[in-house]
Amino acid sequence: MIRYQISSHNPAGHYFDVSLHIDSPESDGQRLRLPNWIPGSYMIRDFSRNLLDLRATSQGNEVAVEQIDKSNWQLAACDGDLTIRYRVYAKDLSVRAAHLDHSHGYYNGSSVFLEVVGQADQSCEVSIEKPTAEYCADWQVATSLKRKQAEAYDFGLYEALDYDDLIDHPVEMGNFKRIHFEACGVPHDIILTGRFECDEGRLVADLTAICEHHIRFFGEPAPMDYYQFQVMVIGDGYGGLEHRASTSLVASRASLPKPGQTAVDDDYRDFLGLCSHEYFHTWNVKRIKPAVYQPYDLQAEVYTDLLWAFEGITSYYDDLALLRCGLIDLESYLELLAQTMTRVQRGLGRKRQSAADSSFNAWTKFYKQDENAANAIVSYYAKGCLIAACIDLKMRQLSASQQSLDDVMRRLWQRYRDTGVGVEPDTIQQIVSEVVGQDLGPFMRELIYGTGELPLPELLAEIGIEVQLRNAINMQDKGGKDEQGEVPGVDLGAMLKDDVAGLVVQRVVENGSAQSAGLSAGDQVIAIDGLKFNLGQLDKKLLLASPGDVWQLHAFRRDELHHFDIVLQAAQANTFVLKPADQQRQRQAWLGN
């Protein structure tokens, strides 16, 4: 048995105090290590940078500790059991690490619990202690960890099958709102932390519909006997991370359903899509996963070209499930799909990087984006979603809608459930071909490994979805809707944001108007043709411009003032709108409504 204890004597200082007890350390000296990344977020995060004051004792005597590298420690040999104590600085308000202050505490085990090398398969206990500060007196605990000697939502003793299980159940503590529901007989909890207003009944009804849809999609029974949505509600935020029996989410206050609100507005739709996405991951990546993740090596990058499938296919089904559940209508769903098509279309990176390459280089490119990202990379989430749609529609086209990607996902689940075998690079292509009864390998290889335009418009047209391309209305136009008002005929070739002094360039399009004139990300635009502009005023000026017009622009780069003559280029149609036309019957088979 490996035993941990986590507590805090100084929440305001953002410190967790951790102890680790090993009954039978290695006779020639025990090695300890901390993960460098967390599954689901493919970037080296060096959690060990927040570990402080590591000390070890055995039988009351100090044990020498030598740090081997950034995340590994070697302890001297000792007789008897071994106790290690250390502190973790926790001030990362995200779903990936740990955060602690006077208002709440949160942690992922991968950022706070050292692994006992050579004993990772041993069962674990963790005593979650209430912080000693007076203002924590009413705090509770929310986690999907198994309780051993603890009441529900209370501090006490919890247990895990092994180290991998221990670090896959995040913990939230504080004065949170707890909402309970059941989906296909499985108890679920929604844990809401922060300040918010929420129609609890509506949230329960909508999440119940989503969860039951996903469970029935893959087939009952569900792979977990309890599930928890942990939601940190803040002023502005969006994100999630999946776990085997829970998910951690960050959401804005505006994204929760308000009392008396009946429509699904854009903010609430995004939140439901996020919940649907992370819940679908319960099957697709937490269980069905790349073979190279069996087991995870959390010390170094683990490369795979399959993230397009595990994130992209999940991204395809997250919004589609909202439509199939009746939470949004067809117009709303097609708007979301068109927005994804627009995001991919607007990035020149789609011509340079395949979905497979984007997956493989997630560690250094997708998760470390800079101002040139749109020119250099493509999102395996967004393009993967569109690839999934292409595969699904192609299978339906070839089989008169008798086979689809739904069947592939169910077969992947059955394969994992029966064998536990991970997914190899060509597994999905093989299963698709088997299900549809034709070799779709060449078709899929072009989608996954190619950089050409996807055949999605043609496939959508086959089922009566009219695909339109138009110019962007302004910099805030995400696509998916018809033009409203005038549309500029020119493109500045830059994304800007309002600033006190005028406008700041966030990024420029390669070979676009702004870059061709010499403008660069970070430049602070103080005047265009001698006048100061904000975004709204700039949009109006663009409406009056024509291709070939020259604007005189003054901008600070660092502390130096520069002058640029920008020759405006014609706007390119890069914004998608999707509309249902005829062939409703084929469409119903796809959409399940």
GUTORDO-282620 format. One record per residue (C-alpha): residue in three letters; x, y, z. Coordinates in steps of 0.05 Angstrom, whole numbers, padded with zeros to 5 digits, always signed. Layout:
BEGIN
ALAXYZ...
***
This chain:
BEGIN
MET+00000+00000+00000ILE+00025+00069-00019ARG-00004+00123+00026TYR-00010+00197+00012GLN-00036+00255+00053ILE-00052+00323+00024SER-00070+00384+00066SER-00056+00458+00071HIS-00034+00502+00128ASN-00031+00564+00084PRO-00084+00567+00029ALA-00073+00641+00020GLY-00001+00626+00004HIS-00024+00575-00048TYR+00012+00516-00017PHE-00010+00444-00013ASP+00028+00402+00039VAL+00038+00330+00017SER+00066+00269+00051LEU+00080+00201+00020HIS+00089+00137+00061ILE+00121+00075+00030ASP+00118+00011+00070SER+00170-00026+00030PRO+00219+00020-00007GLU+00269-00009-00055SER+00327-00040-00016ASP+00380-00004-00056GLY+00346+00064-00051GLN+00278+00088-00074ARG+00268+00132-00135LEU+00210+00181-00140ARG+00185+00221-00198LEU+00131+00271-00218PRO+00097+00272-00286ASN+00119+00325-00336TRP+00052+00326-00372ILE-00020+00307-00361PRO-00060+00261-00408GLY-00106+00301-00453SER-00061+00362-00455TYR-00002+00347-00499MET+00052+00394-00476ILE+00109+00386-00428ARG+00088+00427-00367ASP+00143+00411-00318PHE+00098+00405-00257SER+00161+00393-00215ARG+00178+00467-00219ASN+00125+00478-00165LEU+00152+00424-00118LEU+00189+00452-00057ASP+00222+00429+00008LEU+00228+00355-00007ARG+00251+00316+00054ALA+00253+00242+00071THR+00257+00203+00137SER+00259+00130+00158GLN+00251+00107+00229GLY+00260+00179+00252ASN+00325+00188+00214GLU+00338+00234+00155VAL+00347+00199+00088ALA+00391+00232+00036VAL+00355+00257-00027GLU+00390+00270-00093GLN+00355+00303-00151ILE+00372+00264-00214ASP+00338+00311-00265LYS+00281+00360-00266SER+00228+00309-00245ASN+00266+00250-00213TRP+00295+00242-00144GLN+00338+00185-00117LEU+00334+00169-00043ALA+00389+00133-00005ALA+00379+00062+00018CYS+00346+00055+00086ASP+00320+00002+00134GLY+00245+00002+00144ASP+00189+00044+00117LEU+00199+00112+00086THR+00162+00178+00093ILE+00171+00236+00044ARG+00144+00306+00056TYR+00142+00365+00008ARG+00102+00426-00012VAL+00069+00443-00079TYR+00057+00515-00100ALA-00013+00517-00131LYS-00033+00578-00169ASP-00053+00553-00238LEU-00127+00568-00247SER-00137+00519-00304VAL-00160+00447-00312ARG-00088+00421-00319ALA-00052+00431-00253ALA-00069+00457-00184HIS-00099+00519-00153LEU-00109+00539-00080ASP-00129+00603-00046HIS-00178+00627+00006SER-00238+00613-00039HIS-00226+00541-00061GLY-00176+00487-00075TYR-00166+00443-00137TYR-00114+00395-00161ASN-00098+00341-00211GLY-00059+00285-00180SER-00006+00289-00234SER+00016+00356-00207VAL+00018+00339-00133PHE+00031+00265-00122LEU+00100+00236-00132GLU+00102+00167-00164VAL+00139+00111-00128VAL+00181+00083-00185GLY+00175+00008-00189GLN+00111+00007-00147ALA+00063+00046-00192ASP+00019-00016-00197GLN+00008-00018-00121SER-00058+00005-00092CYS-00059+00074-00061GLU-00093+00111-00005VAL-00099+00186-00001SER-00122+00223+00060ILE-00151+00289+00037GLU-00146+00335+00097LYS-00187+00398+00108PRO-00142+00461+00107THR-00131+00487+00177ALA-00149+00559+00163GLU-00213+00583+00197TYR-00245+00606+00132CYS-00242+00534+00107ALA-00287+00507+00162ASP-00347+00496+00116TRP-00308+00468+00057GLN-00329+00403+00024VAL-00294+00355-00025ALA-00315+00334-00094THR-00279+00278-00130SER-00294+00214-00167LEU-00241+00177-00126LYS-00269+00117-00088ARG-00285+00133-00016LYS-00252+00087+00036GLN-00264+00122+00102ALA-00299+00187+00083GLU-00371+00209+00079ALA-00397+00234+00012TYR-00368+00303-00004ASP-00327+00303+00059PHE-00253+00302+00076GLY-00224+00235+00095LEU-00192+00173+00066TYR-00199+00155-00008GLU-00168+00099-00048ALA-00143+00084-00118LEU-00126+00020-00155ASP-00056+00044-00173TYR-00018+00107-00188ASP-00051+00115-00257ASP-00119+00113-00223LEU-00097+00160-00168ILE-00078+00216-00216ASP-00140+00209-00260HIS-00191+00236-00210PRO-00183+00311-00198VAL-00205+00340-00132GLU-00245+00403-00119MET-00253+00431-00049GLY-00291+00491-00023ASN-00361+00518-00016PHE-00389+00493-00082LYS-00459+00480-00108ARG-00475+00407-00118ILE-00530+00384-00166HIS-00546+00310-00173PHE-00578+00271-00230GLU-00578+00201-00260ALA-00566+00180-00332CYS-00583+00108-00352GLY-00581+00090-00279VAL-00512+00119-00266PRO-00507+00174-00213HIS-00478+00239-00237ASP-00460+00304-00200ILE-00450+00374-00226ILE-00402+00413-00180LEU-00406+00488-00192THR-00352+00531-00159GLY-00353+00607-00163ARG-00406+00662-00166PHE-00463+00650-00215GLU-00537+00646-00230CYS-00563+00582-00258ASP-00628+00547-00276GLU-00610+00482-00242GLY-00670+00444-00268ARG-00656+00461-00339LEU-00582+00445-00332VAL-00599+00377-00303ALA-00649+00361-00358ASP-00600+00381-00413LEU-00540+00344-00385THR-00583+00283-00372ALA-00603+00282-00445ILE-00530+00289-00468CYS-00503+00235-00421GLU-00558+00186-00438HIS-00547+00198-00512HIS-00472+00182-00507ILE-00483+00121-00463ARG-00535+00092-00511PHE-00493+00111-00571PHE-00437+00065-00548GLY-00484+00017-00513GLU-00504+00004-00441PRO-00478-00006-00390ALA-00435+00056-00382PRO-00361+00043-00368MET-00364+00080-00301ASP-00410+00073-00241TYR-00407+00147-00222TYR-00390+00211-00260GLN-00375+00282-00240PHE-00375+00348-00278GLN-00329+00396-00240VAL-00343+00467-00265MET-00302+00528-00245VAL-00345+00588-00262ILE-00307+00652-00275GLY-00319+00718-00311ASP-00290+00696-00377GLY-00262+00627-00393TYR-00272+00563-00432GLY-00238+00496-00429GLY-00241+00425-00406LEU-00200+00363-00391GLU-00227+00292-00391HIS-00217+00239-00338ARG-00241+00167-00332ALA-00300+00184-00287SER-00302+00260-00287THR-00285+00322-00325SER-00257+00389-00302LEU-00286+00449-00338VAL-00274+00524-00337ALA-00335+00565-00360SER-00358+00636-00360ARG-00417+00659-00319ALA-00454+00678-00383SER-00451+00606-00407LEU-00497+00577-00354PRO-00572+00577-00366LYS-00605+00634-00329PRO-00671+00627-00290GLY-00727+00643-00338GLN-00684+00635-00400THR-00717+00590-00451ALA-00674+00597-00514VAL-00606+00563-00522ASP-00563+00624-00534ASP-00493+00620-00563ASP-00459+00620-00495TYR-00502+00563-00467ARG-00495+00524-00532ASP-00419+00528-00525PHE-00423+00503-00454LEU-00468+00444-00472GLY-00420+00428-00530LEU-00361+00429-00481CYS-00397+00382-00433SER-00416+00336-00491HIS-00344+00337-00517GLU-00312+00318-00450TYR-00365+00265-00435PHE-00354+00232-00503HIS-00281+00226-00483THR-00302+00177-00429TRP-00300+00126-00486ASN-00258+00159-00540VAL-00188+00170-00510LYS-00198+00151-00437ARG-00211+00079-00458ILE-00206+00074-00534LYS-00136+00104-00542PRO-00073+00102-00584ALA-00031+00040-00570VAL+00028+00085-00554TYR-00011+00110-00493GLN-00014+00040-00463PRO+00014+00056-00414TYR+00026+00131-00413ASP+00098+00154-00407LEU+00088+00219-00369GLN+00162+00236-00367ALA+00171+00254-00440GLU+00132+00270-00504VAL+00094+00211-00532TYR+00082+00221-00606THR+00022+00197-00646ASP-00011+00221-00710LEU-00079+00199-00684LEU-00101+00261-00645TRP-00143+00282-00705ALA-00186+00221-00689PHE-00189+00225-00614GLU-00201+00300-00611GLY-00229+00311-00681ILE-00280+00254-00680THR-00300+00276-00610SER-00308+00347-00636TYR-00352+00321-00691TYR-00399+00285-00644ASP-00402+00337-00589ASP-00447+00386-00627LEU-00481+00331-00668ALA-00504+00301-00603LEU-00538+00366-00584LEU-00579+00363-00648ARG-00594+00288-00639CYS-00617+00303-00568GLY-00663+00358-00591LEU-00626+00412-00551ILE-00611+00453-00614ASP-00645+00454-00682LEU-00616+00440-00751GLU-00603+00514-00766SER-00562+00520-00702TYR-00522+00457-00716LEU-00506+00477-00788GLU-00483+00544-00761LEU-00433+00509-00715LEU-00408+00464-00771ALA-00400+00523-00817GLN-00360+00560-00764THR-00312+00501-00759MET-00305+00500-00835THR-00292+00575-00833ARG-00237+00568-00780VAL-00200+00517-00822GLN-00210+00555-00887ARG-00182+00620-00860GLY-00116+00590-00839LEU-00061+00582-00890GLY-00034+00528-00845ARG-00084+00479-00875LYS-00042+00480-00938ARG+00023+00466-00900GLN+00005+00417-00846SER-00037+00354-00849ALA-00082+00331-00793ALA-00033+00274-00778ASP+00025+00323-00775SER-00015+00370-00731SER-00027+00311-00684PHE+00045+00289-00683ASN+00071+00359-00670ALA+00019+00379-00618TRP+00075+00383-00566THR+00114+00438-00601LYS+00065+00471-00648PHE-00009+00465-00630TYR+00002+00475-00555LYS+00055+00529-00566GLN+00021+00574-00616ASP+00048+00643-00632GLU+00025+00700-00676ASN+00044+00660-00739ALA+00004+00598-00720ALA-00053+00610-00770ASN-00002+00614-00826ALA+00036+00552-00804ILE-00009+00500-00772VAL-00079+00471-00774SER-00119+00449-00713TYR-00127+00374-00707TYR-00191+00390-00668ALA-00223+00431-00724LYS-00196+00394-00785GLY-00205+00328-00749CYS-00278+00346-00739LEU-00286+00359-00814ILE-00248+00295-00832ALA-00297+00257-00787ALA-00355+00289-00823CYS-00325+00270-00890ILE-00315+00197-00869ASP-00386+00193-00840LEU-00419+00223-00902LYS-00376+00181-00949MET-00396+00117-00913ARG-00469+00137-00915GLN-00464+00154-00989LEU-00434+00086-01006SER-00483+00046-00964ALA-00548+00084-00974SER-00541+00107-00901GLN-00539+00035-00876GLN-00468+00043-00848SER-00435+00104-00817LEU-00381+00129-00771ASP-00428+00112-00714ASP-00416+00038-00730VAL-00341+00049-00731MET-00341+00081-00662ARG-00383+00025-00633ARG-00337-00027-00663LEU-00276+00010-00634TRP-00310+00009-00566GLN-00327-00065-00571ARG-00256-00080-00593TYR-00227-00043-00533ARG-00278-00072-00484ASP-00263-00143-00507THR-00187-00140-00516GLY-00161-00075-00484VAL-00118-00066-00547GLY-00099+00004-00566VAL-00109+00037-00634GLU-00053+00033-00684PRO-00042+00085-00739ASP-00082+00046-00791THR-00135+00015-00745ILE-00190+00065-00760GLN-00179+00061-00836GLN-00184-00015-00832ILE-00248-00014-00792VAL-00280+00039-00837SER-00265-00005-00897GLU-00291-00067-00863VAL-00356-00034-00841VAL-00372-00003-00909GLY-00347-00064-00948GLN-00300-00024-00993ASP-00228-00003-00988LEU-00230+00070-00966GLY-00156+00071-00948PRO-00135+00117-01005PHE-00194+00164-00991MET-00178+00168-00917ARG-00103+00174-00927GLU-00114+00236-00969LEU-00159+00265-00915ILE-00111+00250-00858TYR-00042+00257-00889GLY-00057+00307-00945THR-00061+00382-00946GLY-00111+00391-01002GLU-00181+00418-00995LEU-00230+00370-00961PRO-00288+00343-01003LEU-00338+00363-00949PRO-00377+00414-00992GLU-00390+00361-01044LEU-00410+00308-00993LEU-00457+00357-00959ALA-00489+00374-01025GLU-00504+00300-01035ILE-00551+00302-00975GLY-00583+00368-00991ILE-00540+00417-00952GLU-00525+00479-00994VAL-00455+00504-00982GLN-00442+00579-00992LEU-00378+00618-00988ARG-00378+00693-00975ASN-00332+00749-00953ALA-00324+00762-00879ILE-00367+00819-00852ASN-00313+00841-00802MET-00259+00813-00756GLN-00312+00786-00708ASP-00349+00747-00762LYS-00343+00672-00745GLY-00385+00649-00803GLY-00447+00605-00804LYS-00496+00662-00816ASP-00520+00702-00876GLU-00491+00770-00890GLN-00523+00825-00849GLY-00510+00893-00879GLU-00454+00912-00924VAL-00393+00869-00934PRO-00324+00899-00948GLY-00292+00884-01015VAL-00222+00890-00987ASP-00182+00852-00935LEU-00132+00885-00889GLY-00098+00818-00878ALA-00091+00827-00804MET-00127+00814-00739LEU-00128+00873-00692LYS-00156+00889-00623ASP-00175+00954-00589ASP-00123+00987-00545VAL-00119+01051-00505ALA-00073+01083-00556GLY-00111+01057-00617LEU-00105+00987-00645VAL-00056+00930-00633VAL-00039+00880-00687GLN-00049+00808-00662ARG-00030+00771-00725VAL-00021+00782-00799VAL-00038+00738-00859GLU+00021+00715-00899ASN+00028+00757-00963GLY-00034+00796-00943SER-00042+00872-00946ALA-00013+00885-00878GLN+00047+00838-00882SER+00064+00861-00952ALA+00069+00932-00926GLY+00115+00911-00869LEU+00065+00910-00811SER+00077+00857-00758ALA+00043+00826-00698GLY+00052+00869-00636ASP+00053+00935-00674GLN+00012+00989-00641VAL-00027+01027-00694ILE-00038+01099-00673ALA-00065+01129-00737ILE-00092+01110-00806ASP-00092+01167-00856GLY-00078+01214-00799LEU-00136+01192-00754LYS-00142+01148-00693PHE-00188+01087-00701ASN-00221+01035-00659LEU-00246+00969-00688GLY-00316+00994-00702GLN-00290+01055-00739LEU-00241+01012-00777ASP-00297+00966-00800LYS-00334+01026-00829LYS-00272+01051-00864LEU-00261+00983-00896LEU-00332+00985-00924LEU-00315+01048-00963ALA-00249+01022-00990SER-00234+00989-01057PRO-00178+00941-01079GLY-00116+00980-01095ASP-00130+01037-01046VAL-00069+01059-01006TRP-00074+01074-00932GLN-00020+01112-00895LEU-00012+01080-00828HIS+00031+01100-00768ALA+00049+01050-00714PHE+00097+01041-00657ARG+00141+00979-00658ARG+00170+00975-00589ASP+00186+01049-00576GLU+00200+01068-00648LEU+00149+01102-00694HIS+00142+01072-00764HIS+00104+01092-00826PHE+00071+01041-00872ASP+00036+01048-00939ILE-00015+00992-00943VAL-00042+00972-01011LEU-00109+00940-00997GLN-00121+00873-01030ALA-00188+00845-01053ALA-00224+00805-01000GLN-00226+00729-01010ALA-00289+00689-00997ASN-00269+00649-00935THR-00332+00647-00894PHE-00380+00588-00898VAL-00456+00586-00891LEU-00495+00520-00894LYS-00568+00515-00910PRO-00615+00455-00917ALA-00643+00447-00987ASP-00677+00383-01010GLN-00664+00309-00996GLN-00691+00313-00925ARG-00695+00237-00919GLN-00620+00227-00929ARG-00606+00284-00881GLN-00649+00254-00827ALA-00610+00189-00828TRP-00545+00229-00818LEU-00571+00276-00764GLY-00615+00226-00728ASN-00674+00273-00722
***
